[in-house]
Amino acid sequence: MKNRYRQFCQTHPELPIYFQDWYLDAVCQEGEWGVAIVEDGSEVKGIWTYFLKQKMGFTYITMPVFVKFMGPLLFGNPGLSEQHQILEKLLDQIPPVANLKQDFHYRNTNWLPLYWRGFRQTTRYTYLLDISNLKQVQTGVNRNIRRNLQKAMSLQVEQWDDPERFYRTNKKSFDRQNISIPYTLVQFLSHDAALSAQKRRKFFFAVDQRGMVHSASYVVWDDQVGYYHLAGDDPTLRHHGGGILLIWTAIQFLHHDLGLKTLDFEGSMLKNVEAIRRQFGASQTPYFSIEKNFSKAFNALEKIRNLFGLFV
């Protein structure tokens, strides 16, 4: 099935980046990715990507690091009845697991067949910004963002091809919040190497006259959308507005250099981060977080892990 999907990816470069086979190869190092496919003759009607991991003897489906969306995508604008049929057929191909938890792409607005099979759904949000007209983007930016952009005008934006320097700055944002960064340097470098080979990423650094890095951002893209994938700030310098400057720089780059019309901020559900996305004029866009537990033992193990996590 994966070979068929690789062929499909080669003829459909417009697929969101998180569904492309080369991307899944790069990020699914701690498990194995798979795919379900529904075809009508030689025409692919739907696909469902998933990531299999193992823990304590259990096999489960979860989201790999660096992946925002997985699950089903349907093609050809099927009607609602046909959507139900395709989703049912895709779901029948998912291997038996102890638990399934995925974030679906916002293109998928129908999860009813999963509800019928006992899945639970939580609505989450990403923020999409129309960057097809930069004058309109500027008009939509609120006064707080304008003020921060003015504050950051003393900074220089550098485009260093330096993933390790980016990772160090990125990690500082997690350290400031006393949160462990969810990926190692080795994982990030492997991820970046795949994106670099495909020419699908760019680093931006906001730097002062002393050469100090205030903020860093990591932008990736597919043929349709640019993604504000990762970012970080030096906590002692973040008040200078470098992070806001880099968002505006990314918008200009995606518009002028790549001709893209949409920036996906990749969330966030965090209150302070959401406010910045909204202040740039981005539109709140819902997507489904889907879960079903098939094993009482696995569920008990997860509860114990979560309880233990409260005390470490």
Buried (B, 14 or more C-beta within 10 A) or exposed (E): EBEEBBEBBEEBEEBBBBBBBBBBEBBBEEBBBBBBBBEEEEEBBBBBBBBBBEBEEBBBBBBBBBBBBBBBBBBEEBEEEBBBBBBBBBBEBBEEBBBBBBBBBBEBEBBEBBEEEEBEBEEBBBBBBBBEEEEEBBEBBEEEBEEBBEBBEEBEBBEEEBBEBBBBBBBBBEEBEEEEBEBEEEBBBBBBEBBBEBEBBBBBBBBBEEEBBBBBBBBBBBBBBBBBBBBBBBEEBBEBBBBBBBBBBBBBBBBEEEEBBBBBBBBBEEEEBBEBBBBBBBBEEEBBBBBBBBBEEBEEBBEEEEEEEEEE
